[in-house]
């Protein structure tokens, strides 16, 4: 029997991120909690993200995607090696984490994050 899931179901999940993830955190290690993302492993943080900082949800190869738009000139708060990017909200929620190209960051400099995709696949 074939499996089916309406696009609105996947879009609903992606819209939770789009409408609630207001902080982009650049981290030295993979955070598994909100506190780790915004404090323990945070090297830089961009606050004030809005739904305009995302594109989609939209069609993807085999499912749906939400693009996190590129963010530039984020002030570096702590020196270290960036390895992950996390999205958090104001309600102490860690919404998503991805890896990034390992890069040494220096205190007082700025960092940019290219656009990246969060995807949800169709059922198989």
PyMOL commands that set and color helices and strands:
alter all, ss='L'
color gray80, all
select helices_A, chain A and resi 7-20+34-40+51-53
alter helices_A, ss='H'
color red, helices_A
select strands_A, chain A and resi 21-27+42-47+54-60+63-68+71-75+80-89+94-105+110-113+116-121
alter strands_A, ss='S'
color yellow, strands_A
deselect
rebuild
show_as cartoon
